[in-house]
Amino acid sequence: MRLFVQMGGVVAAALLVASVWGVAQADNVLDNWRFDTGSDGLVTASLYATNKLFTGGGALGYSPVLTIACRPGGQPRWSEWLQLNDAVSASRKITMSVSVDQGDRVNESWSVGARGRMLVRDGADGVKQLVSASRLGLSWRFGLLSGRGEADFDLTGLGEAVAQIAGSCNTDVP
């Protein structure tokens, strides 16, 4: 009987360690994501690109930031945007080449936001295609003579991040 009780304690300890490990693993999935809720209720999750873009003749490098956003009660409810340090020369729309999970590149029309440093895609369909993805590649032209920009993202945890945003936004995951 004593051996049975001791074995039960060992099993309980193993289950406790396994559950703590599971919680730690779930937290690690979201470690690269940064969450925010704006004063207007906008809920966001942001992620840095795995690569760097260089500016100033190649002297300075930065990682573009991908943000997934939800507006409670707003239209469009879901958006995604790419934040850049360098402005694109387009003023309203820009063609973004998008590759999900290393698949074929698809051209999409994104809006050009604040001072040409934000590229925006509104609508739940864009977020929906990313929820189960593990990689995202974006490519765009900075201008006619300025060359191309590319940003690659490791989307680990995106499904969990979108679920958290949807919960805060009181809506369904796209």
C-alpha positions, 0 to 999 in steps of 0.5 A: 500500500505504501508503495502505491501511495508513493507511486501516486505521488510520483505520478501526480508530480509528473502530471504537475510538471507536464501541465506547467511545461504545457503552460510554459510552452503556450507562453513561449509561443506568444513571446515574440508578439507584442499586444496593445489596446488603444484608447479607441479600443483598437486591439493589436498584436505586432511581430518583427520581421526575421530579416532587416532592411537597410537604410542610409546607404546600408549603414542602418538596419531595421526590421519591419513590423507586421501588425494584426488589428481588430476594431470592436464594432468598427468597419473594417473590423480586421486589418493587417499592416506593415510598418516601415522606417523608410517611406514608399513613393506611392501615395494611395495603393501599392502592389504587395507580393505575398507568399504564405508558407513558401507558396506561390507569390500572389499580388495584392493591392495594399493601401499606403498609410501615414507618410508612406511608412505604413502599408495596410490591408483591410479585411478578415480574409487576409488575416484568415489566410495567415491564422494557420500559416507558419511563414509570411513573405512580403515584397514591395517596391519603394519607388521607381528607382528605389528598389524592392523591400522584403520582409519575412515573418515567422508566424509561430503563435499567430493563431493564438495571438489572433484568438486573443485579439478576437476575445478582447475585440468580442468577435470571432476568429476570422 
